[in-house]
Amino acid sequence: MKKIIIFLFFSCICFAEELPKIQYEKLFFGTEETLEVMSWNIQRFPKHEATISYTANIINSVDPDLIALQEINSDSAFFSLVAQLNLLDKNNWSGFRANSDEWETNLAYLYKSDTIRVHTIKELFVKDEYSFPRFPLLMEFQFGEEKFVIINNHFKAMPGEKNNKRRQTASEKLHSYISENHPDENVIMLGDLNDELIDEEKENVFQIFLEDAKNFRFADWEIAQNENADWSYPYWKYRGHIDHILISDELFDEVEFVKTIVIDEFMEGEGDARYKYITDHRPVAIKLRIE
């Protein structure tokens, strides 16, 4: 606890402006008995000089084991985030950031190296820029005695027939890849997928997964269906739930809880403050009880 208090004090005095406070204790999600995986688009990270500090404290408070990140622009800022997490937390944190995106909006992973044993990290479909403007980032890891495959994504953004088709093609290729290469493994496919789960069938870019309900399920389906739920992208013009967590059938019975982490509910200035200092997206997290 002493580390946390000292770190927060020095974080605050470094900034000329008075920063909005967050009730960090209200964000808690993880437990030692379960595996928590979180997806979070941290817009153009870091978009403000306070972003690294805020992000480290939010992650420390939510307490996931593994985080799939999108839009990590700065390599040095990313590893500063890793360093700050290691100051805050009793766990040892490590990270990996891809560097293939020409616009520097790269995918990354943060993970507790005490509990997540990484075997492989690699990019998929590295010659297919049409389907994947950011190449999917696969990690094979072990949690306890169980092995997992996780695939982090940031699909093409914006509406329109052409962009919808690119997202649909990405979904179809990932469905084929997982089915052919990891048919009997614990698979999590997640990220900023930039589209709704609840669109009509003919317009639904995720239809290939929805039709294969025997093998795949969107763990955040109930959030997506409920207009009064805490959606991951809360802005009125484009309001929707566009950050998703897909699991394979091996994990259907292991899901304990899925939620959107509503940072702005516990932050002074609410959504405007989160947007200014951190990101436009809310994180989405899943809790799995692995026996």
SETIVO-762451 format. One record per residue (C-alpha): residue in one letter; residue number from 1; x, y, z. Coordinates in nm, 2 decimals, m for minus. Last residue first. Layout:
N
('A'; NUM; (X; Y; Z));
...
//
This chain:
291
('E'; 291; (m1.08; m2.58; m1.25));
('I'; 290; (m1.05; m2.25; m1.44));
('R'; 289; (m1.31; m1.99; m1.33));
('L'; 288; (m1.31; m1.73; m1.60));
('K'; 287; (m1.38; m1.36; m1.54));
('I'; 286; (m1.43; m1.15; m1.86));
('A'; 285; (m1.35; m0.78; m1.91));
('V'; 284; (m1.45; m0.50; m2.14));
('P'; 283; (m1.26; m0.17; m2.12));
('R'; 282; (m1.44; 0.16; m2.19));
('H'; 281; (m1.34; 0.34; m2.51));
('D'; 280; (m1.28; 0.71; m2.58));
('T'; 279; (m0.94; 0.72; m2.40));
('I'; 278; (m0.74; 0.85; m2.11));
('Y'; 277; (m0.72; 1.22; m2.02));
('K'; 276; (m0.97; 1.40; m2.24));
('Y'; 275; (m1.21; 1.11; m2.31));
('R'; 274; (m1.21; 1.00; m1.94));
('A'; 273; (m1.27; 1.36; m1.84));
('D'; 272; (m1.56; 1.40; m2.08));
('G'; 271; (m1.71; 1.07; m1.97));
('E'; 270; (m1.73; 1.15; m1.60));
('G'; 269; (m1.60; 1.50; m1.49));
('E'; 268; (m1.47; 1.34; m1.17));
('M'; 267; (m1.42; 0.97; m1.23));
('F'; 266; (m1.63; 0.69; m1.08));
('E'; 265; (m1.90; 0.65; m1.34));
('D'; 264; (m1.64; 0.74; m1.61));
('I'; 263; (m1.44; 0.42; m1.55));
('V'; 262; (m1.73; 0.20; m1.64));
('I'; 261; (m1.55; m0.14; m1.67));
('T'; 260; (m1.78; m0.32; m1.91));
('K'; 259; (m1.87; m0.66; m1.77));
('V'; 258; (m1.85; m1.04; m1.81));
('F'; 257; (m1.89; m1.28; m1.52));
('E'; 256; (m1.83; m1.65; m1.42));
('V'; 255; (m1.75; m1.80; m1.76));
('E'; 254; (m1.60; m2.15; m1.73));
('D'; 253; (m1.89; m2.35; m1.87));
('F'; 252; (m1.86; m2.20; m2.22));
('L'; 251; (m1.47; m2.22; m2.22));
('E'; 250; (m1.41; m2.53; m2.43));
('D'; 249; (m1.69; m2.40; m2.66));
('S'; 248; (m1.46; m2.12; m2.79));
('I'; 247; (m1.48; m1.77; m2.66));
('L'; 246; (m1.55; m1.43; m2.82));
('I'; 245; (m1.49; m1.11; m2.63));
('H'; 244; (m1.61; m0.78; m2.78));
('D'; 243; (m1.55; m0.41; m2.81));
('I'; 242; (m1.82; m0.25; m3.03));
('H'; 241; (m2.11; m0.18; m2.80));
('G'; 240; (m2.27; 0.12; m2.94));
('R'; 239; (m2.31; 0.50; m2.94));
('Y'; 238; (m2.19; 0.65; m3.27));
('K'; 237; (m2.35; 0.98; m3.24));
('W'; 236; (m2.43; 0.96; m2.87));
('Y'; 235; (m2.09; 0.85; m2.74));
('P'; 234; (m2.09; 0.55; m2.51));
('Y'; 233; (m1.84; 0.31; m2.68));
('S'; 232; (m1.81; 0.01; m2.45));
('W'; 231; (m2.17; m0.02; m2.37));
('D'; 230; (m2.29; m0.01; m2.01));
('A'; 229; (m2.64; m0.16; m2.05));
('N'; 228; (m2.96; 0.03; m2.11));
('E'; 227; (m2.98; m0.07; m2.48));
('N'; 226; (m2.94; m0.44; m2.38));
('Q'; 225; (m2.84; m0.68; m2.65));
('A'; 224; (m2.47; m0.59; m2.65));
('I'; 223; (m2.44; m0.65; m2.28));
('E'; 222; (m2.61; m0.99; m2.31));
('W'; 221; (m2.37; m1.09; m2.59));
('D'; 220; (m2.06; m1.01; m2.40));
('A'; 219; (m1.94; m1.37; m2.39));
('F'; 218; (m1.97; m1.39; m2.77));
('R'; 217; (m2.00; m1.76; m2.83));
('F'; 216; (m1.82; m2.02; m3.05));
('N'; 215; (m1.83; m2.39; m3.12));
('K'; 214; (m2.19; m2.50; m3.11));
('A'; 213; (m2.30; m2.14; m3.19));
('D'; 212; (m2.15; m2.16; m3.54));
('E'; 211; (m2.42; m1.93; m3.69));
('L'; 210; (m2.31; m1.65; m3.46));
('F'; 209; (m1.94; m1.69; m3.56));
('I'; 208; (m2.00; m1.67; m3.93));
('Q'; 207; (m2.26; m1.39; m3.87));
('F'; 206; (m2.00; m1.16; m3.72));
('V'; 205; (m2.02; m0.89; m3.99));
('N'; 204; (m2.40; m0.87; m3.94));
('E'; 203; (m2.56; m0.70; m4.23));
('K'; 202; (m2.76; m0.99; m4.37));
('E'; 201; (m2.83; m1.12; m4.02));
('E'; 200; (m2.96; m0.79; m3.88));
('D'; 199; (m2.72; m0.61; m3.65));
('I'; 198; (m2.70; m0.72; m3.28));
('L'; 197; (m2.33; m0.80; m3.25));
('E'; 196; (m2.24; m0.44; m3.34));
('D'; 195; (m1.92; m0.33; m3.51));
('N'; 194; (m1.58; m0.18; m3.45));
('L'; 193; (m1.41; m0.51; m3.35));
('D'; 192; (m1.20; m0.34; m3.07));
('G'; 191; (m1.06; m0.66; m2.92));
('L'; 190; (m1.13; m1.02; m2.86));
('M'; 189; (m1.07; m1.38; m2.96));
('I'; 188; (m1.04; m1.62; m2.67));
('V'; 187; (m0.96; m1.99; m2.75));
('N'; 186; (m0.93; m2.28; m2.50));
('E'; 185; (m0.81; m2.55; m2.74));
('D'; 184; (m0.99; m2.83; m2.94));
('P'; 183; (m1.01; m2.68; m3.29));
('H'; 182; (m0.69; m2.46; m3.27));
('N'; 181; (m0.55; m2.45; m3.62));
('E'; 180; (m0.84; m2.53; m3.85));
('S'; 179; (m1.13; m2.39; m3.66));
('I'; 178; (m0.92; m2.09; m3.53));
('Y'; 177; (m0.80; m2.00; m3.88));
('S'; 176; (m1.14; m2.05; m4.04));
('H'; 175; (m1.32; m1.83; m3.79));
('L'; 174; (m1.04; m1.57; m3.81));
('K'; 173; (m1.08; m1.56; m4.19));
('E'; 172; (m1.46; m1.52; m4.17));
('S'; 171; (m1.43; m1.25; m3.91));
('A'; 170; (m1.18; m1.05; m4.11));
('T'; 169; (m1.39; m1.09; m4.42));
('Q'; 168; (m1.69; m0.95; m4.23));
('R'; 167; (m1.49; m0.66; m4.10));
('R'; 166; (m1.36; m0.57; m4.46));
('K'; 165; (m1.72; m0.60; m4.59));
('N'; 164; (m1.85; m0.36; m4.33));
('N'; 163; (m1.57; m0.12; m4.43));
('K'; 162; (m1.68; m0.13; m4.80));
('E'; 161; (m2.05; m0.11; m4.72));
('G'; 160; (m2.01; 0.20; m4.50));
('P'; 159; (m1.96; 0.26; m4.13));
('M'; 158; (m1.62; 0.35; m3.97));
('A'; 157; (m1.34; 0.13; m3.83));
('K'; 156; (m1.15; m0.16; m3.97));
('F'; 155; (m1.09; m0.43; m3.70));
('H'; 154; (m0.85; m0.40; m3.40));
('N'; 153; (m0.78; m0.75; m3.29));
('N'; 152; (m0.62; m0.96; m3.01));
('I'; 151; (m0.61; m1.33; m3.05));
('I'; 150; (m0.58; m1.55; m2.73));
('V'; 149; (m0.49; m1.91; m2.73));
('F'; 148; (m0.49; m2.09; m2.39));
('K'; 147; (m0.33; m2.38; m2.21));
('E'; 146; (m0.45; m2.50; m1.87));
('E'; 145; (m0.24; m2.63; m1.58));
('G'; 144; (m0.22; m2.29; m1.40));
('F'; 143; (m0.26; m2.03; m1.67));
('Q'; 142; (m0.06; m2.11; m1.98));
('F'; 141; (m0.01; m1.90; m2.28));
('E'; 140; (m0.03; m1.88; m2.66));
('M'; 139; (m0.05; m1.53; m2.78));
('L'; 138; (m0.19; m1.41; m3.12));
('L'; 137; (m0.18; m1.06; m3.25));
('P'; 136; (m0.42; m0.99; m3.53));
('F'; 135; (m0.27; m0.76; m3.80));
('R'; 134; (m0.39; m0.41; m3.79));
('P'; 133; (m0.55; m0.29; m4.11));
('F'; 132; (m0.67; m0.66; m4.12));
('S'; 131; (m0.90; m0.76; m4.41));
('Y'; 130; (m0.74; m0.54; m4.67));
('E'; 129; (m0.39; m0.55; m4.51));
('D'; 128; (m0.36; m0.93; m4.57));
('K'; 127; (0.01; m1.00; m4.59));
('V'; 126; (0.06; m1.03; m4.21));
('F'; 125; (m0.24; m1.26; m4.17));
('L'; 124; (m0.14; m1.34; m3.81));
('E'; 123; (0.11; m1.17; m3.58));
('K'; 122; (0.30; m1.37; m3.32));
('I'; 121; (0.34; m1.43; m2.95));
('T'; 120; (0.43; m1.78; m2.83));
('H'; 119; (0.47; m1.96; m2.50));
('V'; 118; (0.37; m1.71; m2.24));
('R'; 117; (0.33; m1.81; m1.88));
('I'; 116; (0.06; m1.60; m1.72));
('T'; 115; (0.05; m1.63; m1.34));
('D'; 114; (0.37; m1.47; m1.22));
('S'; 113; (0.42; m1.29; m1.56));
('K'; 112; (0.11; m1.08; m1.49));
('Y'; 111; (0.02; m0.97; m1.84));
('L'; 110; (0.01; m0.67; m2.07));
('Y'; 109; (m0.05; m0.73; m2.44));
('A'; 108; (m0.02; m0.50; m2.74));
('L'; 107; (m0.17; m0.40; m3.07));
('N'; 106; (m0.03; m0.10; m3.26));
('T'; 105; (m0.18; 0.23; m3.37));
('E'; 104; (0.16; 0.34; m3.50));
('W'; 103; (0.02; 0.46; m3.84));
('E'; 102; (0.24; 0.22; m4.03));
('D'; 101; (0.12; m0.07; m3.81));
('S'; 100; (0.39; m0.34; m3.78));
('N'; 99; (0.53; m0.26; m3.43));
('A'; 98; (0.37; m0.51; m3.20));
('R'; 97; (0.38; m0.44; m2.83));
('F'; 96; (0.46; m0.70; m2.56));
('G'; 95; (0.43; m0.66; m2.19));
('S'; 94; (0.54; m0.78; m1.85));
('W'; 93; (0.41; m0.73; m1.50));
('N'; 92; (0.53; m0.89; m1.18));
('N'; 91; (0.27; m0.90; m0.91));
('K'; 90; (0.29; m0.69; m0.59));
('D'; 89; (0.15; m0.40; m0.78));
('L'; 88; (0.21; m0.03; m0.80));
('L'; 87; (0.58; m0.01; m0.89));
('N'; 86; (0.55; m0.30; m1.14));
('L'; 85; (0.25; m0.12; m1.29));
('Q'; 84; (0.46; 0.19; m1.33));
('A'; 83; (0.73; m0.01; m1.52));
('V'; 82; (0.48; m0.16; m1.76));
('L'; 81; (0.33; 0.18; m1.82));
('S'; 80; (0.68; 0.32; m1.90));
('F'; 79; (0.71; 0.02; m2.14));
('F'; 78; (0.40; 0.14; m2.32));
('A'; 77; (0.52; 0.51; m2.32));
('S'; 76; (0.85; 0.41; m2.48));
('D'; 75; (0.67; 0.21; m2.75));
('S'; 74; (0.43; 0.49; m2.83));
('N'; 73; (0.11; 0.45; m3.03));
('I'; 72; (m0.07; 0.18; m2.85));
('E'; 71; (m0.40; 0.19; m3.03));
('Q'; 70; (m0.53; m0.15; m2.90));
('L'; 69; (m0.47; m0.34; m2.58));
('A'; 68; (m0.53; m0.70; m2.48));
('I'; 67; (m0.50; m0.73; m2.11));
('L'; 66; (m0.41; m1.03; m1.90));
('D'; 65; (m0.43; m1.11; m1.53));
('P'; 64; (m0.69; m0.84; m1.45));
('D'; 63; (m0.67; m0.63; m1.13));
('V'; 62; (m0.93; m0.36; m1.19));
('S'; 61; (m0.74; m0.14; m0.94));
('N'; 60; (m0.39; m0.20; m1.08));
('I'; 59; (m0.53; m0.16; m1.43));
('I'; 58; (m0.69; 0.18; m1.34));
('N'; 57; (m0.38; 0.29; m1.16));
('A'; 56; (m0.15; 0.21; m1.45));
('T'; 55; (m0.39; 0.38; m1.70));
('Y'; 54; (m0.42; 0.70; m1.50));
('S'; 53; (m0.04; 0.73; m1.46));
('I'; 52; (0.02; 0.66; m1.83));
('T'; 51; (m0.26; 0.90; m1.94));
('A'; 50; (m0.14; 1.20; m1.74));
('E'; 49; (0.07; 1.35; m2.02));
('H'; 48; (m0.23; 1.32; m2.25));
('K'; 47; (m0.31; 1.10; m2.56));
('P'; 46; (m0.08; 0.82; m2.45));
('F'; 45; (m0.19; 0.60; m2.62));
('R'; 44; (m0.36; 0.70; m2.94));
('Q'; 43; (m0.70; 0.58; m2.78));
('I'; 42; (m0.65; 0.32; m2.51));
('N'; 41; (m0.86; 0.05; m2.68));
('W'; 40; (m0.91; m0.20; m2.40));
('S'; 39; (m0.98; m0.58; m2.38));
('M'; 38; (m0.96; m0.75; m2.04));
('V'; 37; (m0.89; m1.11; m1.93));
('E'; 36; (m0.95; m1.22; m1.58));
('L'; 35; (m0.85; m1.57; m1.47));
('T'; 34; (m1.00; m1.67; m1.14));
('E'; 33; (m0.89; m1.78; m0.79));
('E'; 32; (m0.66; m1.47; m0.72));
('T'; 31; (m0.95; m1.23; m0.78));
('G'; 30; (m1.01; m0.96; m1.04));
('F'; 29; (m1.28; m0.70; m1.07));
('F'; 28; (m1.21; m0.38; m0.86));
('L'; 27; (m1.32; m0.06; m1.03));
('K'; 26; (m1.48; 0.10; m0.72));
('E'; 25; (m1.14; 0.11; m0.53));
('Y'; 24; (m1.01; 0.35; m0.80));
('Q'; 23; (m1.25; 0.63; m0.71));
('I'; 22; (m1.10; 0.85; m0.97));
('K'; 21; (m0.99; 1.21; m0.92));
('P'; 20; (m0.99; 1.47; m1.20));
('L'; 19; (m0.64; 1.63; m1.25));
('E'; 18; (m0.55; 1.98; m1.13));
('E'; 17; (m0.34; 2.13; m1.41));
('A'; 16; (0.04; 2.18; m1.40));
('F'; 15; (0.11; 1.81; m1.37));
('C'; 14; (0.41; 1.65; m1.19));
('I'; 13; (0.25; 1.70; m0.85));
('C'; 12; (m0.02; 1.44; m0.92));
('S'; 11; (0.21; 1.15; m1.02));
('F'; 10; (0.43; 1.21; m0.72));
('F'; 9; (0.14; 1.17; m0.48));
('L'; 8; (0.00; 0.87; m0.67));
('F'; 7; (0.33; 0.69; m0.65));
('I'; 6; (0.38; 0.75; m0.28));
('I'; 5; (0.03; 0.62; m0.20));
('I'; 4; (0.06; 0.31; m0.42));
('K'; 3; (0.40; 0.22; m0.29));
('K'; 2; (0.29; 0.24; 0.07));
('M'; 1; (0.00; 0.00; 0.00));
//
